[in-house]
């Protein structure tokens, strides 16, 4: 994309001789992340809050279960009536009724009696033990056509067997979920079990996404000479959605002042504006000029490959409100790697998350990584696991324009700045983009 719009290559300094203004990955990260904090809360229906972060502690208004209930289909009885029961010496009890799930018992268990009870049904007064159907002669009685007014108990069980006590899971007034908890399906289920329909959560950040360049066209349009399809906007929007943000796609800004200002105005109501292209030394100055006119923007060189060029700053709207702006490189792999390193953590921070880092594993390289200019290399690799060990195989040519190398990758193998090369067989740190069946997650 734009990094080579004029057909020029910008050679990096030799190893160990960095430009004075080249930032480390950590320096760039720290400067960017310092601008973000959790957004304000909103109240959402619990199902729509999946993946969001609780803004308040959740306390239970009730006991779960609300009363003692049966863990089995069986017979509710008094434990003292079971003493000595066995297949050779069964205890015969009178059956005085049935309690189905959802029913409230209307009579108590008395000496030498029982009530037939279903799983989840409240236990009746006097009951302290449940005997499952299979520990009685119920099947034989039914087969013989005998009366079910009596039942023979064939086992002596400990006191309290198969009785779930009230509040066993949750007690009324107990703190069930803490503020800052990310709501997964299990937490949504817990909220529903408490009868909670809506919950306060940190709202999702709105992320405006703008591609720049006369050479771009939208997917679905007829291919035009000299044009390429805009992949960055769609890859970035999908990444924003994946990590919990709400993407606002602004389309393509052409290389003229009017269009750039118009598109930027549309994005200045967002919580973060992402642009792609127009931030490297070989790009047209119009992008930088417009950004500088709208606020304070710094153009950085970051000691990483891909994704060396980066822009960061604050843009102003007409009312003086400032919006964080992160300008990503134009090459598609560079844009995605820069998003992973800088935009993804910012989105998570706005969501109230504290776990900003991707999981990192140690893996054996199944191909070399070449570091020819002393930057930190994020090599696209496919991680697999065999016999308890991880293996990282490069996904082919590592040019920043080869987007399919990202599609084949589930991790980024990191070659440090001071290593000119990592050989096959060496152990490498891999920042995982995904967990899947190949790596056991």
Legacy VTK file of the C-alpha trace (Angstrom):
# vtk DataFile Version 3.0
C-alpha trace
ASCII
DATASET POLYDATA
POINTS 441 float
0.000 0.000 0.000
1.196 3.544 0.658
4.591 2.760 2.110
5.813 2.085 -1.422
3.409 4.273 -3.352
6.268 6.016 -5.136
8.237 2.850 -5.723
10.900 3.857 -3.197
12.418 1.747 -0.467
13.644 3.347 2.724
16.622 1.419 3.980
16.928 0.922 7.714
20.163 1.626 9.592
22.645 -1.156 10.103
22.295 -3.332 13.177
23.043 -1.490 16.398
22.755 1.981 14.807
19.159 3.024 15.440
17.682 6.388 14.571
17.567 8.551 17.672
13.807 9.005 17.302
13.050 5.287 16.924
10.944 4.109 19.873
11.015 0.672 21.437
7.802 -1.333 21.361
7.461 -0.816 25.121
7.903 2.958 24.863
5.255 3.224 22.162
2.902 0.980 24.131
3.317 2.944 27.363
2.674 6.297 25.680
-0.452 5.025 23.931
-2.018 3.039 26.769
-1.592 5.931 29.221
-4.299 7.823 27.328
-7.006 5.249 28.008
-9.120 4.322 31.012
-12.373 2.402 31.518
-15.411 4.012 29.914
-18.624 4.896 31.741
-21.094 2.155 32.719
-24.355 1.301 31.042
-27.153 -1.099 31.980
-27.701 -3.917 29.501
-29.891 -7.036 29.219
-27.740 -9.878 30.470
-27.540 -11.701 27.136
-26.414 -8.540 25.348
-23.740 -7.991 28.017
-21.776 -11.105 27.028
-18.066 -10.210 26.900
-18.495 -6.929 28.754
-17.062 -6.094 32.174
-19.169 -5.736 35.309
-19.257 -2.157 36.555
-20.496 -3.132 40.042
-20.375 -6.078 42.433
-23.358 -8.407 42.165
-25.004 -9.640 45.382
-27.539 -12.432 45.487
-31.120 -11.466 46.423
-31.980 -15.082 47.266
-30.754 -18.524 48.225
-29.849 -20.974 45.453
-31.429 -23.401 45.746
-34.220 -21.511 47.522
-35.119 -24.544 49.646
-33.882 -28.064 50.345
-34.549 -30.170 47.258
-33.953 -33.607 45.821
-30.858 -34.402 43.726
-32.433 -37.626 42.420
-35.694 -39.159 41.312
-36.579 -41.348 44.271
-38.308 -41.455 47.630
-38.227 -38.797 50.350
-38.109 -40.305 53.817
-36.682 -40.157 57.328
-33.155 -41.528 57.755
-34.036 -43.346 60.953
-36.463 -45.516 58.981
-33.600 -46.878 56.815
-31.573 -48.539 59.538
-30.463 -52.008 58.519
-32.157 -51.945 55.093
-30.642 -54.324 52.522
-31.821 -56.511 49.624
-32.032 -59.404 52.069
-33.762 -57.318 54.736
-35.751 -54.567 52.964
-37.571 -51.835 54.835
-41.140 -51.417 53.602
-42.617 -47.916 53.826
-46.043 -46.593 53.027
-46.109 -44.178 50.001
-48.348 -41.221 50.856
-47.951 -39.019 47.756
-45.899 -37.579 44.911
-43.905 -34.335 44.660
-43.045 -33.189 41.127
-40.470 -30.518 40.261
-42.083 -27.106 40.709
-44.634 -28.336 43.253
-44.689 -27.309 46.885
-45.123 -30.273 49.295
-48.505 -30.189 51.038
-47.785 -32.890 53.579
-44.946 -34.034 55.807
-43.060 -37.316 55.927
-44.136 -39.223 59.016
-42.575 -42.325 60.619
-42.581 -45.382 58.304
-43.841 -43.329 55.340
-42.321 -41.826 52.203
-43.186 -39.501 49.353
-42.241 -40.229 45.748
-40.133 -37.223 44.646
-38.619 -35.974 41.386
-35.234 -34.303 40.842
-35.301 -30.633 41.832
-38.544 -30.882 43.791
-38.549 -29.308 47.280
-38.184 -31.856 50.038
-41.168 -32.170 52.394
-41.126 -31.469 56.110
-39.645 -34.376 58.043
-37.517 -35.607 55.110
-33.771 -35.769 55.633
-32.714 -38.384 53.054
-33.587 -39.375 49.476
-33.363 -42.963 48.213
-33.122 -43.294 44.392
-35.669 -45.416 42.520
-33.014 -47.992 41.631
-32.369 -48.678 45.331
-36.007 -49.808 45.785
-38.199 -52.576 44.382
-40.246 -50.108 42.289
-39.420 -51.749 38.933
-40.296 -55.233 40.187
-43.544 -54.013 41.763
-44.633 -52.374 38.522
-43.696 -55.493 36.532
-45.816 -57.653 38.838
-48.683 -55.181 38.838
-48.463 -54.775 42.602
-49.893 -51.766 44.406
-47.606 -48.758 44.618
-49.026 -47.753 47.981
-45.917 -49.323 49.503
-42.255 -49.435 48.549
-39.381 -51.640 49.724
-36.116 -49.809 50.453
-33.080 -51.990 49.662
-30.202 -49.880 51.011
-29.153 -48.135 54.222
-27.766 -44.706 53.181
-25.986 -41.999 55.197
-28.046 -39.166 56.622
-28.672 -36.386 54.075
-27.914 -38.471 50.969
-29.198 -36.788 47.755
-30.660 -33.808 49.634
-29.451 -30.450 48.336
-29.609 -27.932 51.186
-31.044 -24.460 50.666
-28.283 -21.970 49.781
-25.808 -24.747 48.913
-24.684 -22.832 45.792
-25.422 -19.225 46.760
-26.715 -17.680 49.966
-28.917 -14.579 50.043
-26.781 -11.448 50.452
-23.599 -13.154 49.290
-21.319 -11.414 46.766
-21.559 -13.632 43.711
-19.644 -11.712 41.019
-17.049 -8.995 41.516
-16.760 -5.708 39.730
-14.343 -6.111 36.814
-15.489 -9.639 35.993
-15.713 -10.303 32.259
-19.091 -11.861 31.567
-18.756 -15.285 29.961
-21.661 -17.687 29.304
-21.200 -19.143 32.807
-21.563 -15.702 34.438
-24.623 -14.963 32.289
-26.122 -18.205 33.574
-25.371 -17.239 37.177
-27.044 -13.848 36.705
-30.120 -15.540 35.244
-30.215 -17.982 38.174
-30.411 -14.973 40.508
-33.389 -13.603 38.593
-31.335 -10.657 37.310
-32.511 -9.423 33.907
-30.264 -6.383 33.405
-26.766 -5.673 34.666
-24.434 -2.630 34.872
-21.388 -3.069 32.637
-18.652 -0.899 31.130
-19.930 0.159 27.737
-18.275 -1.013 24.554
-15.935 1.538 22.930
-16.844 2.913 19.508
-13.873 2.633 17.165
-13.927 4.651 13.933
-11.921 3.111 11.080
-10.684 5.087 8.080
-8.607 3.921 5.129
-6.754 6.522 3.061
-5.581 6.502 -0.531
-6.604 7.108 -4.128
-5.478 3.589 -4.993
-8.169 1.907 -2.848
-11.583 0.624 -3.826
-14.330 -1.179 -1.951
-14.788 -4.968 -2.111
-17.605 -5.829 -4.509
-16.715 -3.121 -6.993
-15.417 -4.012 -10.437
-11.595 -4.105 -10.348
-10.095 -0.940 -11.784
-6.603 -0.516 -13.289
-4.088 0.621 -10.696
-6.514 0.019 -7.828
-6.479 -2.497 -4.967
-9.280 -3.539 -2.665
-9.413 -2.051 0.832
-8.608 -5.007 3.081
-7.416 -2.963 6.055
-10.800 -1.521 6.991
-12.416 -4.942 7.052
-9.591 -6.692 8.896
-9.466 -3.906 11.474
-13.253 -3.788 11.893
-13.322 -7.551 12.456
-10.517 -7.211 15.014
-12.367 -4.415 16.813
-15.497 -6.545 17.027
-13.531 -9.596 18.132
-12.056 -7.753 21.097
-15.304 -6.183 22.242
-15.448 -2.829 20.467
-18.073 -1.467 18.106
-16.560 -0.691 14.689
-17.661 2.383 12.752
-16.407 2.044 9.192
-15.861 5.444 7.610
-14.866 4.124 4.208
-12.001 5.471 2.125
-10.638 9.006 2.292
-9.169 10.163 -0.997
-5.931 12.114 -1.205
-7.442 15.582 -1.083
-8.070 18.001 1.774
-11.847 18.136 1.425
-12.372 14.381 1.567
-9.919 13.902 4.426
-11.618 16.562 6.560
-15.077 15.211 5.736
-14.208 11.634 6.705
-12.378 12.715 9.858
-15.422 14.732 10.981
-17.513 11.556 10.805
-15.088 9.734 13.092
-14.607 12.332 15.795
-17.579 11.132 17.832
-15.821 7.799 18.445
-13.732 6.765 21.437
-10.768 5.986 19.182
-10.031 6.766 15.554
-7.963 4.238 13.607
-6.531 5.224 10.240
-4.447 3.080 7.935
-1.681 4.339 5.624
-0.295 7.829 5.304
2.113 7.633 8.237
5.425 6.544 6.707
8.197 8.678 5.274
7.316 7.831 1.686
3.652 8.850 1.933
1.963 11.937 0.568
2.144 14.806 3.038
-1.570 15.562 2.774
-2.520 12.956 5.387
0.010 14.267 7.873
-0.915 17.866 7.156
-4.621 17.267 7.793
-3.951 15.298 10.990
-1.598 17.993 12.270
-4.201 20.658 11.500
-6.862 18.795 13.506
-4.750 18.233 16.611
-1.424 17.143 17.999
-0.129 14.056 16.240
3.315 12.476 16.562
4.764 10.368 13.757
6.945 7.633 15.141
9.311 4.972 13.948
8.931 1.957 16.225
11.686 -0.606 16.513
9.557 -3.492 15.233
8.999 -5.364 11.994
6.446 -5.291 10.541
4.719 -2.032 11.572
7.613 0.404 11.930
5.685 3.616 11.009
3.044 4.717 13.507
1.158 7.910 14.230
-0.290 8.737 17.626
-1.998 11.774 19.062
-5.229 13.613 19.814
-7.568 15.119 17.219
-10.049 17.915 17.996
-13.627 18.227 16.816
-15.360 21.554 16.231
-16.415 21.740 19.884
-12.884 21.208 21.133
-13.462 17.613 22.219
-10.372 15.474 21.727
-10.389 11.966 20.311
-7.406 9.599 20.476
-6.029 8.811 17.037
-3.825 5.862 16.149
-2.425 5.892 12.632
-1.483 2.407 11.466
0.777 1.507 8.535
-0.777 0.871 5.133
0.608 -2.572 4.404
-2.042 -5.046 5.595
0.162 -7.246 7.791
1.745 -4.165 9.356
-1.704 -2.769 10.126
-2.846 -5.999 11.791
0.328 -6.451 13.851
0.234 -2.808 14.980
-3.430 -3.268 15.917
-2.550 -6.327 18.036
0.264 -4.513 19.821
-1.332 -1.113 20.409
-5.030 -0.805 19.489
-6.212 -4.097 21.004
-4.871 -3.278 24.502
-6.408 0.214 24.291
-9.809 -1.306 23.493
-9.495 -3.740 26.388
-8.502 -0.931 28.747
-11.610 1.052 27.724
-13.677 -2.076 28.409
-12.379 -2.132 31.974
-10.141 -5.125 31.381
-6.842 -5.547 33.196
-5.637 -8.620 31.295
-4.179 -6.755 28.329
-1.475 -9.219 27.263
-1.922 -12.084 24.856
-0.839 -15.507 26.186
2.791 -16.293 25.334
4.248 -19.780 25.019
7.700 -21.224 24.357
7.980 -23.226 21.158
10.629 -24.911 19.021
11.186 -23.165 15.697
10.587 -25.264 12.591
12.178 -22.716 10.288
14.572 -19.749 10.595
13.712 -16.125 11.390
15.966 -13.512 9.796
16.414 -10.124 11.469
18.336 -7.969 9.017
17.946 -4.494 10.543
17.984 -4.757 14.322
14.266 -4.414 14.957
12.044 -6.702 17.012
10.611 -9.166 14.522
7.071 -10.476 14.863
7.186 -13.495 12.561
3.928 -15.133 11.544
3.931 -18.782 12.620
1.598 -21.728 12.944
1.873 -23.304 16.395
1.105 -26.982 16.905
1.487 -29.235 19.919
2.869 -32.756 19.842
3.664 -34.947 22.833
3.304 -32.012 25.197
5.716 -29.736 23.292
4.959 -26.707 21.108
6.341 -26.184 17.597
6.256 -22.942 15.599
6.413 -23.126 11.793
6.768 -19.889 9.790
3.821 -19.395 7.447
5.920 -18.622 4.391
7.297 -15.330 3.041
7.178 -12.650 5.719
6.670 -9.533 3.601
4.316 -7.010 5.191
2.132 -7.103 2.058
1.491 -10.865 2.244
-1.809 -10.928 4.110
-2.320 -14.665 3.624
0.652 -15.210 5.938
-1.532 -13.791 8.728
-4.465 -15.968 7.726
-2.268 -19.060 8.099
-0.824 -17.951 11.442
-2.091 -18.470 14.965
0.876 -16.815 16.646
3.649 -14.247 16.322
7.138 -15.587 17.051
9.320 -12.861 18.541
12.928 -12.450 17.484
14.626 -9.892 19.769
16.270 -6.774 18.404
19.811 -7.965 19.182
19.589 -11.323 17.384
20.411 -11.260 13.661
18.896 -14.689 13.130
17.085 -17.490 14.917
17.686 -20.964 13.578
15.417 -23.947 13.230
15.431 -25.887 16.491
15.868 -22.835 18.714
13.278 -22.077 21.377
11.286 -18.922 20.690
8.645 -16.914 22.542
5.370 -16.937 20.632
2.597 -14.465 21.300
-0.557 -16.439 20.572
-3.164 -14.845 18.350
-5.532 -17.788 18.752
-5.982 -21.014 20.645
-7.369 -23.940 18.664
-7.372 -27.716 18.483
-3.773 -27.778 17.250
-2.492 -26.141 20.439
-5.002 -27.691 22.788
-7.332 -24.789 23.424
LINES 1 442
441 0 1 2 3 4 5 6 7 8 9 10 11 12 13 14 15 16 17 18 19 20 21 22 23 24 25 26 27 28 29 30 31 32 33 34 35 36 37 38 39 40 41 42 43 44 45 46 47 48 49 50 51 52 53 54 55 56 57 58 59 60 61 62 63 64 65 66 67 68 69 70 71 72 73 74 75 76 77 78 79 80 81 82 83 84 85 86 87 88 89 90 91 92 93 94 95 96 97 98 99 100 101 102 103 104 105 106 107 108 109 110 111 112 113 114 115 116 117 118 119 120 121 122 123 124 125 126 127 128 129 130 131 132 133 134 135 136 137 138 139 140 141 142 143 144 145 146 147 148 149 150 151 152 153 154 155 156 157 158 159 160 161 162 163 164 165 166 167 168 169 170 171 172 173 174 175 176 177 178 179 180 181 182 183 184 185 186 187 188 189 190 191 192 193 194 195 196 197 198 199 200 201 202 203 204 205 206 207 208 209 210 211 212 213 214 215 216 217 218 219 220 221 222 223 224 225 226 227 228 229 230 231 232 233 234 235 236 237 238 239 240 241 242 243 244 245 246 247 248 249 250 251 252 253 254 255 256 257 258 259 260 261 262 263 264 265 266 267 268 269 270 271 272 273 274 275 276 277 278 279 280 281 282 283 284 285 286 287 288 289 290 291 292 293 294 295 296 297 298 299 300 301 302 303 304 305 306 307 308 309 310 311 312 313 314 315 316 317 318 319 320 321 322 323 324 325 326 327 328 329 330 331 332 333 334 335 336 337 338 339 340 341 342 343 344 345 346 347 348 349 350 351 352 353 354 355 356 357 358 359 360 361 362 363 364 365 366 367 368 369 370 371 372 373 374 375 376 377 378 379 380 381 382 383 384 385 386 387 388 389 390 391 392 393 394 395 396 397 398 399 400 401 402 403 404 405 406 407 408 409 410 411 412 413 414 415 416 417 418 419 420 421 422 423 424 425 426 427 428 429 430 431 432 433 434 435 436 437 438 439 440
